Amino acid sequence: MKTFQDEVKCREFMSKSAEDIKSEEEKREEVLAQLTVEQLAGMKLRREIKDTLPGKNGNFVREFIGDPDEVKRGGDREYWVYKRPISKFSGDSPPDKEITVIFRRSFVEKVDYKKP
């Protein structure tokens, strides 16, 4: 508190720092807690995504599941990572942790996922 003369600014700075420190898992759990029953029921099934996307292009993927949260590139492949909940195994299961769509030469080669 000695470095900050204004207590309001100090508390504001400390609260922002606490938000930055949160891990990916904590942030994900907060998002899951905010999902409504309708949003959970409207999620696509993992099998549907894995069967539909291979061989499709980026525009189709964007229309089907939305924009990726992160894009990585390596060699001749491009990886679109979806960290937000967009799919689940079955109607009553929790959402997948992460979906990765792997492109090779602008077409989907494979879809990977991380189980909840």
Biopython code that builds the backbone (N, CA, C, O; Angstrom):
import numpy as np
from Bio.PDB.StructureBuilder import StructureBuilder

atoms = [
    (1, "MET", "N", (0.814, -1.200, 0.000)),
    (1, "MET", "CA", (0.000, 0.000, 0.000)),
    (1, "MET", "C", (0.856, 1.262, 0.000)),
    (1, "MET", "O", (0.366, 2.337, -0.346)),
    (2, "LYS", "N", (2.114, 1.151, 0.378)),
    (2, "LYS", "CA", (2.963, 2.335, 0.418)),
    (2, "LYS", "C", (3.244, 2.864, -0.978)),
    (2, "LYS", "O", (3.404, 4.070, -1.170)),
    (3, "THR", "N", (3.306, 1.957, -1.961)),
    (3, "THR", "CA", (3.592, 2.420, -3.313)),
    (3, "THR", "C", (2.396, 3.097, -3.948)),
    (3, "THR", "O", (2.554, 3.941, -4.830)),
    (4, "PHE", "N", (1.214, 2.741, -3.512)),
    (4, "PHE", "CA", (0.002, 3.381, -4.031)),
    (4, "PHE", "C", (-0.583, 4.269, -2.941)),
    (4, "PHE", "O", (-0.937, 3.793, -1.863)),
    (5, "GLN", "N", (-0.678, 5.523, -3.222)),
    (5, "GLN", "CA", (-1.253, 6.448, -2.263)),
    (5, "GLN", "C", (-2.777, 6.350, -2.254)),
    (5, "GLN", "O", (-3.415, 6.628, -1.240)),
    (6, "ASP", "N", (-3.351, 5.957, -3.380)),
    (6, "ASP", "CA", (-4.801, 5.879, -3.515)),
    (6, "ASP", "C", (-5.251, 4.433, -3.289)),
    (6, "ASP", "O", (-4.897, 3.549, -4.068)),
    (7, "GLU", "N", (-6.025, 4.188, -2.233)),
    (7, "GLU", "CA", (-6.468, 2.827, -1.910)),
    (7, "GLU", "C", (-7.393, 2.251, -2.977)),
    (7, "GLU", "O", (-7.364, 1.045, -3.224)),
    (8, "VAL", "N", (-8.197, 3.070, -3.603)),
    (8, "VAL", "CA", (-9.119, 2.597, -4.638)),
    (8, "VAL", "C", (-8.331, 2.041, -5.827)),
    (8, "VAL", "O", (-8.643, 0.967, -6.340)),
    (9, "LYS", "N", (-7.319, 2.773, -6.252)),
    (9, "LYS", "CA", (-6.497, 2.309, -7.373)),
    (9, "LYS", "C", (-5.772, 1.016, -7.006)),
    (9, "LYS", "O", (-5.636, 0.120, -7.840)),
    (10, "CYS", "N", (-5.312, 0.918, -5.777)),
    (10, "CYS", "CA", (-4.600, -0.268, -5.327)),
    (10, "CYS", "C", (-5.521, -1.486, -5.353)),
    (10, "CYS", "O", (-5.133, -2.542, -5.853)),
    (11, "ARG", "N", (-6.722, -1.353, -4.827)),
    (11, "ARG", "CA", (-7.679, -2.477, -4.820)),
    (11, "ARG", "C", (-8.068, -2.877, -6.238)),
    (11, "ARG", "O", (-8.201, -4.063, -6.540)),
    (12, "GLU", "N", (-8.250, -1.890, -7.104)),
    (12, "GLU", "CA", (-8.604, -2.162, -8.494)),
    (12, "GLU", "C", (-7.478, -2.935, -9.183)),
    (12, "GLU", "O", (-7.731, -3.894, -9.912)),
    (13, "PHE", "N", (-6.243, -2.514, -8.950)),
    (13, "PHE", "CA", (-5.082, -3.192, -9.532)),
    (13, "PHE", "C", (-4.988, -4.631, -9.022)),
    (13, "PHE", "O", (-4.726, -5.550, -9.798)),
    (14, "MET", "N", (-5.196, -4.822, -7.746)),
    (14, "MET", "CA", (-5.093, -6.160, -7.157)),
    (14, "MET", "C", (-6.200, -7.082, -7.673)),
    (14, "MET", "O", (-5.953, -8.268, -7.889)),
    (15, "SER", "N", (-7.405, -6.565, -7.874)),
    (15, "SER", "CA", (-8.483, -7.411, -8.381)),
    (15, "SER", "C", (-8.221, -7.820, -9.825)),
    (15, "SER", "O", (-8.528, -8.948, -10.211)),
    (16, "LYS", "N", (-7.657, -6.916, -10.632)),
    (16, "LYS", "CA", (-7.307, -7.264, -12.014)),
    (16, "LYS", "C", (-6.201, -8.305, -12.036)),
    (16, "LYS", "O", (-6.220, -9.208, -12.872)),
    (17, "SER", "N", (-5.240, -8.193, -11.132)),
    (17, "SER", "CA", (-4.155, -9.157, -11.072)),
    (17, "SER", "C", (-4.675, -10.538, -10.685)),
    (17, "SER", "O", (-4.195, -11.545, -11.205)),
    (18, "ALA", "N", (-5.634, -10.598, -9.792)),
    (18, "ALA", "CA", (-6.208, -11.883, -9.387)),
    (18, "ALA", "C", (-6.922, -12.546, -10.555)),
    (18, "ALA", "O", (-6.867, -13.768, -10.693)),
    (19, "GLU", "N", (-7.590, -11.766, -11.397)),
    (19, "GLU", "CA", (-8.256, -12.321, -12.585)),
    (19, "GLU", "C", (-7.236, -12.887, -13.559)),
    (19, "GLU", "O", (-7.477, -13.932, -14.164)),
    (20, "ASP", "N", (-6.096, -12.214, -13.724)),
    (20, "ASP", "CA", (-5.065, -12.667, -14.653)),
    (20, "ASP", "C", (-4.408, -13.961, -14.191)),
    (20, "ASP", "O", (-3.949, -14.751, -15.015)),
    (21, "ILE", "N", (-4.359, -14.181, -12.897)),
    (21, "ILE", "CA", (-3.685, -15.347, -12.342)),
    (21, "ILE", "C", (-4.522, -16.626, -12.497)),
    (21, "ILE", "O", (-3.969, -17.725, -12.456)),
    (22, "LYS", "N", (-5.816, -16.501, -12.672)),
    (22, "LYS", "CA", (-6.682, -17.675, -12.765)),
    (22, "LYS", "C", (-6.204, -18.616, -13.872)),
    (22, "LYS", "O", (-5.799, -18.183, -14.950)),
    (23, "SER", "N", (-6.261, -19.863, -13.585)),
    (23, "SER", "CA", (-5.821, -20.856, -14.563)),
    (23, "SER", "C", (-6.907, -21.073, -15.620)),
    (23, "SER", "O", (-8.049, -20.640, -15.461)),
    (24, "GLU", "N", (-6.521, -21.750, -16.695)),
    (24, "GLU", "CA", (-7.476, -22.073, -17.764)),
    (24, "GLU", "C", (-8.626, -22.916, -17.215)),
    (24, "GLU", "O", (-9.779, -22.734, -17.606)),
    (25, "GLU", "N", (-8.307, -23.833, -16.312)),
    (25, "GLU", "CA", (-9.329, -24.724, -15.746)),
    (25, "GLU", "C", (-10.352, -23.932, -14.929)),
    (25, "GLU", "O", (-11.550, -24.198, -15.016)),
    (26, "GLU", "N", (-9.893, -22.969, -14.141)),
    (26, "GLU", "CA", (-10.810, -22.150, -13.347)),
    (26, "GLU", "C", (-11.711, -21.311, -14.251)),
    (26, "GLU", "O", (-12.908, -21.182, -13.996)),
    (27, "LYS", "N", (-11.128, -20.740, -15.311)),
    (27, "LYS", "CA", (-11.918, -19.937, -16.241)),
    (27, "LYS", "C", (-12.959, -20.809, -16.936)),
    (27, "LYS", "O", (-14.097, -20.382, -17.125)),
    (28, "ARG", "N", (-12.578, -22.022, -17.314)),
    (28, "ARG", "CA", (-13.486, -22.947, -17.992)),
    (28, "ARG", "C", (-14.639, -23.327, -17.081)),
    (28, "ARG", "O", (-15.785, -23.392, -17.526)),
    (29, "GLU", "N", (-14.347, -23.579, -15.806)),
    (29, "GLU", "CA", (-15.401, -23.952, -14.867)),
    (29, "GLU", "C", (-16.387, -22.805, -14.645)),
    (29, "GLU", "O", (-17.580, -23.044, -14.455)),
    (30, "GLU", "N", (-15.904, -21.580, -14.666)),
    (30, "GLU", "CA", (-16.801, -20.426, -14.544)),
    (30, "GLU", "C", (-17.753, -20.360, -15.739)),
    (30, "GLU", "O", (-18.944, -20.093, -15.574)),
    (31, "VAL", "N", (-17.230, -20.604, -16.940)),
    (31, "VAL", "CA", (-18.059, -20.580, -18.147)),
    (31, "VAL", "C", (-19.090, -21.698, -18.087)),
    (31, "VAL", "O", (-20.253, -21.481, -18.428)),
    (32, "LEU", "N", (-18.684, -22.883, -17.662)),
    (32, "LEU", "CA", (-19.612, -24.016, -17.565)),
    (32, "LEU", "C", (-20.724, -23.742, -16.562)),
    (32, "LEU", "O", (-21.868, -24.140, -16.778)),
    (33, "ALA", "N", (-20.394, -23.066, -15.472)),
    (33, "ALA", "CA", (-21.390, -22.758, -14.456)),
    (33, "ALA", "C", (-22.440, -21.789, -14.981)),
    (33, "ALA", "O", (-23.574, -21.792, -14.502)),
    (34, "GLN", "N", (-22.084, -20.966, -15.951)),
    (34, "GLN", "CA", (-23.005, -19.976, -16.489)),
    (34, "GLN", "C", (-23.889, -20.526, -17.606)),
    (34, "GLN", "O", (-24.837, -19.862, -18.026)),
    (35, "LEU", "N", (-23.587, -21.740, -18.093)),
    (35, "LEU", "CA", (-24.389, -22.316, -19.173)),
    (35, "LEU", "C", (-25.775, -22.698, -18.670)),
    (35, "LEU", "O", (-25.926, -23.254, -17.582)),
    (36, "THR", "N", (-26.774, -22.393, -19.475)),
    (36, "THR", "CA", (-28.139, -22.755, -19.119)),
    (36, "THR", "C", (-28.468, -24.141, -19.665)),
    (36, "THR", "O", (-27.709, -24.701, -20.456)),
    (37, "VAL", "N", (-29.595, -24.684, -19.241)),
    (37, "VAL", "CA", (-30.027, -26.000, -19.701)),
    (37, "VAL", "C", (-30.245, -25.993, -21.207)),
    (37, "VAL", "O", (-29.919, -26.970, -21.881)),
    (38, "GLU", "N", (-30.795, -24.899, -21.749)),
    (38, "GLU", "CA", (-31.040, -24.794, -23.185)),
    (38, "GLU", "C", (-29.728, -24.783, -23.970)),
    (38, "GLU", "O", (-29.631, -25.402, -25.030)),
    (39, "GLN", "N", (-28.718, -24.079, -23.448)),
    (39, "GLN", "CA", (-27.429, -24.038, -24.125)),
    (39, "GLN", "C", (-26.774, -25.415, -24.115)),
    (39, "GLN", "O", (-26.180, -25.825, -25.112)),
    (40, "LEU", "N", (-26.875, -26.126, -23.006)),
    (40, "LEU", "CA", (-26.312, -27.475, -22.939)),
    (40, "LEU", "C", (-27.039, -28.418, -23.888)),
    (40, "LEU", "O", (-26.413, -29.264, -24.527)),
    (41, "ALA", "N", (-28.354, -28.278, -23.982)),
    (41, "ALA", "CA", (-29.131, -29.143, -24.869)),
    (41, "ALA", "C", (-28.864, -28.828, -26.339)),
    (41, "ALA", "O", (-29.007, -29.707, -27.189)),
    (42, "GLY", "N", (-28.480, -27.592, -26.653)),
    (42, "GLY", "CA", (-28.248, -27.185, -28.031)),
    (42, "GLY", "C", (-26.856, -27.480, -28.560)),
    (42, "GLY", "O", (-26.570, -27.206, -29.726)),
    (43, "MET", "N", (-25.984, -28.033, -27.726)),
    (43, "MET", "CA", (-24.620, -28.335, -28.179)),
    (43, "MET", "C", (-24.620, -29.493, -29.166)),
    (43, "MET", "O", (-25.444, -30.404, -29.090)),
    (44, "LYS", "N", (-23.682, -29.430, -30.084)),
    (44, "LYS", "CA", (-23.545, -30.501, -31.069)),
    (44, "LYS", "C", (-22.908, -31.722, -30.405)),
    (44, "LYS", "O", (-22.149, -31.599, -29.444)),
    (45, "LEU", "N", (-23.228, -32.889, -30.932)),
    (45, "LEU", "CA", (-22.626, -34.112, -30.434)),
    (45, "LEU", "C", (-21.248, -34.295, -31.063)),
    (45, "LEU", "O", (-21.035, -33.958, -32.228)),
    (46, "ARG", "N", (-20.326, -34.829, -30.286)),
    (46, "ARG", "CA", (-18.958, -35.037, -30.751)),
    (46, "ARG", "C", (-18.930, -35.896, -32.015)),
    (46, "ARG", "O", (-18.187, -35.601, -32.952)),
    (47, "ARG", "N", (-19.731, -36.946, -32.043)),
    (47, "ARG", "CA", (-19.776, -37.851, -33.196)),
    (47, "ARG", "C", (-20.204, -37.107, -34.451)),
    (47, "ARG", "O", (-19.664, -37.346, -35.532)),
    (48, "GLU", "N", (-21.162, -36.215, -34.315)),
    (48, "GLU", "CA", (-21.649, -35.425, -35.452)),
    (48, "GLU", "C", (-20.536, -34.540, -36.021)),
    (48, "GLU", "O", (-20.390, -34.429, -37.238)),
    (49, "ILE", "N", (-19.766, -33.920, -35.151)),
    (49, "ILE", "CA", (-18.666, -33.063, -35.592)),
    (49, "ILE", "C", (-17.583, -33.895, -36.272)),
    (49, "ILE", "O", (-17.090, -33.524, -37.337)),
    (50, "LYS", "N", (-17.209, -35.029, -35.653)),
    (50, "LYS", "CA", (-16.142, -35.864, -36.210)),
    (50, "LYS", "C", (-16.542, -36.496, -37.542)),
    (50, "LYS", "O", (-15.677, -36.747, -38.382)),
    (51, "ASP", "N", (-17.837, -36.761, -37.754)),
    (51, "ASP", "CA", (-18.293, -37.360, -39.008)),
    (51, "ASP", "C", (-18.486, -36.328, -40.114)),
    (51, "ASP", "O", (-18.292, -36.642, -41.288)),
    (52, "THR", "N", (-18.862, -35.113, -39.760)),
    (52, "THR", "CA", (-19.209, -34.089, -40.740)),
    (52, "THR", "C", (-18.004, -33.310, -41.273)),
    (52, "THR", "O", (-17.932, -33.041, -42.472)),
    (53, "LEU", "N", (-17.064, -32.945, -40.411)),
    (53, "LEU", "CA", (-16.009, -32.009, -40.797)),
    (53, "LEU", "C", (-14.895, -32.537, -41.700)),
    (53, "LEU", "O", (-14.418, -31.773, -42.539)),
    (54, "PRO", "N", (-14.451, -33.782, -41.590)),
    (54, "PRO", "CA", (-13.325, -34.203, -42.454)),
    (54, "PRO", "C", (-13.614, -33.993, -43.940)),
    (54, "PRO", "O", (-14.668, -34.376, -44.449)),
    (55, "GLY", "N", (-12.645, -33.371, -44.623)),
    (55, "GLY", "CA", (-12.771, -33.083, -46.047)),
    (55, "GLY", "C", (-13.380, -31.727, -46.358)),
    (55, "GLY", "O", (-13.404, -31.319, -47.519)),
    (56, "LYS", "N", (-13.871, -31.021, -45.349)),
    (56, "LYS", "CA", (-14.498, -29.708, -45.555)),
    (56, "LYS", "C", (-13.450, -28.601, -45.444)),
    (56, "LYS", "O", (-12.348, -28.820, -44.940)),
    (57, "ASN", "N", (-13.812, -27.413, -45.922)),
    (57, "ASN", "CA", (-12.886, -26.278, -45.856)),
    (57, "ASN", "C", (-13.179, -25.385, -44.643)),
    (57, "ASN", "O", (-14.132, -25.619, -43.900)),
    (58, "GLY", "N", (-12.346, -24.363, -44.460)),
    (58, "GLY", "CA", (-12.455, -23.475, -43.311)),
    (58, "GLY", "C", (-13.766, -22.723, -43.227)),
    (58, "GLY", "O", (-14.288, -22.516, -42.132)),
    (59, "ASN", "N", (-14.311, -22.308, -44.362)),
    (59, "ASN", "CA", (-15.585, -21.590, -44.352)),
    (59, "ASN", "C", (-16.708, -22.471, -43.815)),
    (59, "ASN", "O", (-17.542, -22.012, -43.035)),
    (60, "PHE", "N", (-16.729, -23.728, -44.230)),
    (60, "PHE", "CA", (-17.745, -24.647, -43.736)),
    (60, "PHE", "C", (-17.612, -24.841, -42.230)),
    (60, "PHE", "O", (-18.614, -24.855, -41.514)),
    (61, "VAL", "N", (-16.379, -24.990, -41.745)),
    (61, "VAL", "CA", (-16.139, -25.196, -40.311)),
    (61, "VAL", "C", (-16.609, -23.984, -39.517)),
    (61, "VAL", "O", (-17.227, -24.132, -38.462)),
    (62, "ARG", "N", (-16.315, -22.768, -40.029)),
    (62, "ARG", "CA", (-16.763, -21.554, -39.339)),
    (62, "ARG", "C", (-18.285, -21.492, -39.250)),
    (62, "ARG", "O", (-18.830, -21.105, -38.216)),
    (63, "GLU", "N", (-18.963, -21.864, -40.309)),
    (63, "GLU", "CA", (-20.429, -21.871, -40.304)),
    (63, "GLU", "C", (-20.976, -22.950, -39.368)),
    (63, "GLU", "O", (-21.997, -22.746, -38.711)),
    (64, "PHE", "N", (-20.304, -24.083, -39.308)),
    (64, "PHE", "CA", (-20.794, -25.236, -38.555)),
    (64, "PHE", "C", (-20.593, -25.091, -37.052)),
    (64, "PHE", "O", (-21.517, -25.339, -36.278)),
    (65, "ILE", "N", (-19.370, -24.684, -36.623)),
    (65, "ILE", "CA", (-19.107, -24.586, -35.183)),
    (65, "ILE", "C", (-18.587, -23.228, -34.729)),
    (65, "ILE", "O", (-18.356, -23.034, -33.536)),
    (66, "GLY", "N", (-18.397, -22.293, -35.637)),
    (66, "GLY", "CA", (-17.989, -20.947, -35.256)),
    (66, "GLY", "C", (-16.499, -20.711, -35.386)),
    (66, "GLY", "O", (-15.746, -21.596, -35.791)),
    (67, "ASP", "N", (-16.082, -19.492, -35.032)),
    (67, "ASP", "CA", (-14.680, -19.100, -35.116)),
    (67, "ASP", "C", (-13.876, -19.778, -34.008)),
    (67, "ASP", "O", (-14.382, -19.968, -32.902)),
    (68, "PRO", "N", (-12.624, -20.143, -34.300)),
    (68, "PRO", "CA", (-11.792, -20.791, -33.278)),
    (68, "PRO", "C", (-11.338, -19.799, -32.210)),
    (68, "PRO", "O", (-11.267, -18.593, -32.449)),
    (69, "ASP", "N", (-11.032, -20.335, -31.025)),
    (69, "ASP", "CA", (-10.500, -19.514, -29.946)),
    (69, "ASP", "C", (-9.007, -19.253, -30.141)),
    (69, "ASP", "O", (-8.473, -18.245, -29.678)),
    (70, "GLU", "N", (-8.345, -20.182, -30.836)),
    (70, "GLU", "CA", (-6.902, -20.066, -31.039)),
    (70, "GLU", "C", (-6.544, -20.766, -32.350)),
    (70, "GLU", "O", (-7.105, -21.815, -32.668)),
    (71, "VAL", "N", (-5.617, -20.191, -33.105)),
    (71, "VAL", "CA", (-5.146, -20.788, -34.352)),
    (71, "VAL", "C", (-3.646, -21.002, -34.235)),
    (71, "VAL", "O", (-2.897, -20.080, -33.913)),
    (72, "LYS", "N", (-3.214, -22.243, -34.505)),
    (72, "LYS", "CA", (-1.789, -22.580, -34.470)),
    (72, "LYS", "C", (-1.400, -23.108, -35.839)),
    (72, "LYS", "O", (-2.214, -23.702, -36.546)),
    (73, "ARG", "N", (-0.148, -22.883, -36.201)),
    (73, "ARG", "CA", (0.349, -23.375, -37.488)),
    (73, "ARG", "C", (1.634, -24.149, -37.261)),
    (73, "ARG", "O", (2.466, -23.784, -36.430)),
    (74, "GLY", "N", (1.776, -25.231, -38.022)),
    (74, "GLY", "CA", (2.987, -26.033, -37.928)),
    (74, "GLY", "C", (3.161, -26.856, -39.190)),
    (74, "GLY", "O", (2.313, -27.689, -39.509)),
    (75, "GLY", "N", (4.252, -26.632, -39.911)),
    (75, "GLY", "CA", (4.477, -27.360, -41.158)),
    (75, "GLY", "C", (3.402, -27.021, -42.169)),
    (75, "GLY", "O", (3.126, -25.846, -42.415)),
    (76, "ASP", "N", (2.797, -28.032, -42.754)),
    (76, "ASP", "CA", (1.728, -27.781, -43.722)),
    (76, "ASP", "C", (0.345, -27.934, -43.078)),
    (76, "ASP", "O", (-0.658, -28.059, -43.780)),
    (77, "ARG", "N", (0.296, -27.926, -41.756)),
    (77, "ARG", "CA", (-0.976, -28.074, -41.037)),
    (77, "ARG", "C", (-1.345, -26.798, -40.283)),
    (77, "ARG", "O", (-0.490, -26.002, -39.894)),
    (78, "GLU", "N", (-2.629, -26.644, -40.098)),
    (78, "GLU", "CA", (-3.165, -25.535, -39.315)),
    (78, "GLU", "C", (-4.117, -26.136, -38.294)),
    (78, "GLU", "O", (-4.922, -27.006, -38.627)),
    (79, "TYR", "N", (-4.028, -25.678, -37.056)),
    (79, "TYR", "CA", (-4.819, -26.229, -35.968)),
    (79, "TYR", "C", (-5.755, -25.155, -35.431)),
    (79, "TYR", "O", (-5.308, -24.114, -34.949)),
    (80, "TRP", "N", (-7.050, -25.413, -35.517)),
    (80, "TRP", "CA", (-8.036, -24.507, -34.938)),
    (80, "TRP", "C", (-8.465, -25.116, -33.618)),
    (80, "TRP", "O", (-9.004, -26.222, -33.580)),
    (81, "VAL", "N", (-8.223, -24.387, -32.530)),
    (81, "VAL", "CA", (-8.521, -24.890, -31.189)),
    (81, "VAL", "C", (-9.745, -24.166, -30.641)),
    (81, "VAL", "O", (-9.798, -22.937, -30.602)),
    (82, "TYR", "N", (-10.723, -24.957, -30.219)),
    (82, "TYR", "CA", (-11.950, -24.438, -29.602)),
    (82, "TYR", "C", (-11.908, -24.812, -28.136)),
    (82, "TYR", "O", (-12.085, -25.979, -27.786)),
    (83, "LYS", "N", (-11.676, -23.834, -27.274)),
    (83, "LYS", "CA", (-11.605, -24.092, -25.839)),
    (83, "LYS", "C", (-12.943, -23.878, -25.149)),
    (83, "LYS", "O", (-13.162, -24.375, -24.044)),
    (84, "ARG", "N", (-13.811, -23.161, -25.776)),
    (84, "ARG", "CA", (-15.137, -22.960, -25.191)),
    (84, "ARG", "C", (-15.967, -24.235, -25.412)),
    (84, "ARG", "O", (-15.674, -25.015, -26.318)),
    (85, "PRO", "N", (-16.976, -24.440, -24.603)),
    (85, "PRO", "CA", (-17.783, -25.655, -24.761)),
    (85, "PRO", "C", (-18.664, -25.583, -26.014)),
    (85, "PRO", "O", (-19.563, -24.746, -26.102)),
    (86, "ILE", "N", (-18.394, -26.476, -26.991)),
    (86, "ILE", "CA", (-19.192, -26.508, -28.210)),
    (86, "ILE", "C", (-19.741, -27.890, -28.516)),
    (86, "ILE", "O", (-20.617, -28.030, -29.370)),
    (87, "SER", "N", (-19.237, -28.924, -27.827)),
    (87, "SER", "CA", (-19.706, -30.276, -28.126)),
    (87, "SER", "C", (-19.717, -31.123, -26.865)),
    (87, "SER", "O", (-19.113, -30.774, -25.851)),
    (88, "LYS", "N", (-20.420, -32.243, -26.954)),
    (88, "LYS", "CA", (-20.457, -33.202, -25.859)),
    (88, "LYS", "C", (-20.655, -34.596, -26.432)),
    (88, "LYS", "O", (-21.041, -34.747, -27.591)),
    (89, "PHE", "N", (-20.391, -35.615, -25.619)),
    (89, "PHE", "CA", (-20.454, -36.989, -26.096)),
    (89, "PHE", "C", (-21.892, -37.436, -26.343)),
    (89, "PHE", "O", (-22.204, -37.988, -27.397)),
    (90, "SER", "N", (-22.761, -37.194, -25.367)),
    (90, "SER", "CA", (-24.162, -37.589, -25.504)),
    (90, "SER", "C", (-25.049, -36.521, -24.883)),
    (90, "SER", "O", (-24.552, -35.509, -24.389)),
    (91, "GLY", "N", (-26.341, -36.739, -24.905)),
    (91, "GLY", "CA", (-27.294, -35.746, -24.439)),
    (91, "GLY", "C", (-27.132, -35.321, -22.996)),
    (91, "GLY", "O", (-27.384, -34.162, -22.665)),
    (92, "ASP", "N", (-26.712, -36.242, -22.119)),
    (92, "ASP", "CA", (-26.619, -35.907, -20.701)),
    (92, "ASP", "C", (-25.189, -35.804, -20.177)),
    (92, "ASP", "O", (-24.989, -35.671, -18.970)),
    (93, "SER", "N", (-24.199, -35.861, -21.054)),
    (93, "SER", "CA", (-22.805, -35.777, -20.619)),
    (93, "SER", "C", (-22.337, -34.323, -20.544)),
    (93, "SER", "O", (-22.933, -33.445, -21.167)),
    (94, "PRO", "N", (-21.268, -34.067, -19.778)),
    (94, "PRO", "CA", (-20.724, -32.698, -19.715)),
    (94, "PRO", "C", (-20.009, -32.342, -21.013)),
    (94, "PRO", "O", (-19.610, -33.241, -21.753)),
    (95, "PRO", "N", (-19.837, -31.062, -21.308)),
    (95, "PRO", "CA", (-19.164, -30.633, -22.550)),
    (95, "PRO", "C", (-17.695, -31.049, -22.585)),
    (95, "PRO", "O", (-17.046, -31.196, -21.549)),
    (96, "ASP", "N", (-17.189, -31.235, -23.806)),
    (96, "ASP", "CA", (-15.778, -31.566, -23.991)),
    (96, "ASP", "C", (-14.910, -30.396, -23.552)),
    (96, "ASP", "O", (-15.328, -29.241, -23.634)),
    (97, "LYS", "N", (-13.696, -30.698, -23.083)),
    (97, "LYS", "CA", (-12.776, -29.640, -22.650)),
    (97, "LYS", "C", (-12.277, -28.824, -23.830)),
    (97, "LYS", "O", (-12.184, -27.598, -23.758)),
    (98, "GLU", "N", (-11.956, -29.516, -24.919)),
    (98, "GLU", "CA", (-11.340, -28.826, -26.047)),
    (98, "GLU", "C", (-11.563, -29.631, -27.325)),
    (98, "GLU", "O", (-11.516, -30.861, -27.312)),
    (99, "ILE", "N", (-11.803, -28.927, -28.417)),
    (99, "ILE", "CA", (-11.914, -29.539, -29.742)),
    (99, "ILE", "C", (-10.829, -28.909, -30.612)),
    (99, "ILE", "O", (-10.686, -27.687, -30.645)),
    (100, "THR", "N", (-10.065, -29.746, -31.315)),
    (100, "THR", "CA", (-9.029, -29.256, -32.230)),
    (100, "THR", "C", (-9.325, -29.769, -33.622)),
    (100, "THR", "O", (-9.394, -30.977, -33.850)),
    (101, "VAL", "N", (-9.500, -28.842, -34.557)),
    (101, "VAL", "CA", (-9.744, -29.192, -35.955)),
    (101, "VAL", "C", (-8.410, -29.015, -36.683)),
    (101, "VAL", "O", (-7.840, -27.924, -36.688)),
    (102, "ILE", "N", (-7.917, -30.095, -37.296)),
    (102, "ILE", "CA", (-6.619, -30.080, -37.959)),
    (102, "ILE", "C", (-6.823, -29.982, -39.464)),
    (102, "ILE", "O", (-7.446, -30.849, -40.078)),
    (103, "PHE", "N", (-6.287, -28.909, -40.053)),
    (103, "PHE", "CA", (-6.391, -28.683, -41.490)),
    (103, "PHE", "C", (-5.071, -29.075, -42.153)),
    (103, "PHE", "O", (-3.997, -28.854, -41.594)),
    (104, "ARG", "N", (-5.159, -29.642, -43.317)),
    (104, "ARG", "CA", (-3.984, -29.890, -44.149)),
    (104, "ARG", "C", (-4.343, -29.447, -45.555)),
    (104, "ARG", "O", (-5.284, -29.961, -46.158)),
    (105, "ARG", "N", (-3.590, -28.494, -46.069)),
    (105, "ARG", "CA", (-3.844, -27.917, -47.392)),
    (105, "ARG", "C", (-5.272, -27.386, -47.500)),
    (105, "ARG", "O", (-5.970, -27.656, -48.477)),
    (106, "SER", "N", (-5.689, -26.649, -46.515)),
    (106, "SER", "CA", (-6.981, -25.941, -46.460)),
    (106, "SER", "C", (-8.201, -26.835, -46.280)),
    (106, "SER", "O", (-9.327, -26.344, -46.351)),
    (107, "PHE", "N", (-8.013, -28.121, -46.050)),
    (107, "PHE", "CA", (-9.150, -29.014, -45.809)),
    (107, "PHE", "C", (-8.958, -29.756, -44.494)),
    (107, "PHE", "O", (-7.830, -30.039, -44.093)),
    (108, "VAL", "N", (-10.067, -30.070, -43.823)),
    (108, "VAL", "CA", (-10.004, -30.746, -42.530)),
    (108, "VAL", "C", (-9.472, -32.160, -42.722)),
    (108, "VAL", "O", (-10.022, -32.954, -43.485)),
    (109, "GLU", "N", (-8.403, -32.447, -42.019)),
    (109, "GLU", "CA", (-7.813, -33.783, -42.064)),
    (109, "GLU", "C", (-8.346, -34.638, -40.915)),
    (109, "GLU", "O", (-8.612, -35.828, -41.085)),
    (110, "LYS", "N", (-8.498, -34.014, -39.742)),
    (110, "LYS", "CA", (-8.850, -34.776, -38.539)),
    (110, "LYS", "C", (-9.446, -33.847, -37.502)),
    (110, "LYS", "O", (-9.170, -32.647, -37.495)),
    (111, "VAL", "N", (-10.271, -34.410, -36.619)),
    (111, "VAL", "CA", (-10.829, -33.663, -35.496)),
    (111, "VAL", "C", (-10.439, -34.392, -34.212)),
    (111, "VAL", "O", (-10.797, -35.554, -34.019)),
    (112, "ASP", "N", (-9.712, -33.711, -33.342)),
    (112, "ASP", "CA", (-9.319, -34.265, -32.046)),
    (112, "ASP", "C", (-10.145, -33.613, -30.945)),
    (112, "ASP", "O", (-10.703, -32.531, -31.131)),
    (113, "TYR", "N", (-10.218, -34.273, -29.809)),
    (113, "TYR", "CA", (-10.982, -33.728, -28.685)),
    (113, "TYR", "C", (-10.327, -34.154, -27.380)),
    (113, "TYR", "O", (-9.567, -35.121, -27.331)),
    (114, "LYS", "N", (-10.637, -33.413, -26.334)),
    (114, "LYS", "CA", (-10.225, -33.782, -24.979)),
    (114, "LYS", "C", (-11.504, -34.029, -24.190)),
    (114, "LYS", "O", (-12.397, -33.184, -24.139)),
    (115, "LYS", "N", (-11.570, -35.195, -23.582)),
    (115, "LYS", "CA", (-12.757, -35.560, -22.800)),
    (115, "LYS", "C", (-12.889, -34.667, -21.577)),
    (115, "LYS", "O", (-11.896, -34.125, -21.091)),
    (116, "PRO", "N", (-14.109, -34.511, -21.078)),
    (116, "PRO", "CA", (-14.318, -33.691, -19.882)),
    (116, "PRO", "C", (-13.696, -34.310, -18.640)),
    (116, "PRO", "O", (-13.787, -33.739, -17.554)),
]
sb = StructureBuilder()
sb.init_structure("model")
sb.init_model(0)
sb.init_chain("A")
sb.init_seg("    ")
for serial, (resi, resn, name, xyz) in enumerate(atoms, 1):
    if name == "N":
        sb.init_residue(resn, " ", resi, " ")
    sb.init_atom(name, np.array(xyz, "f"), 0.0, 1.0, " ", f" {name:<3s}", serial, name[0])
structure = sb.get_structure()
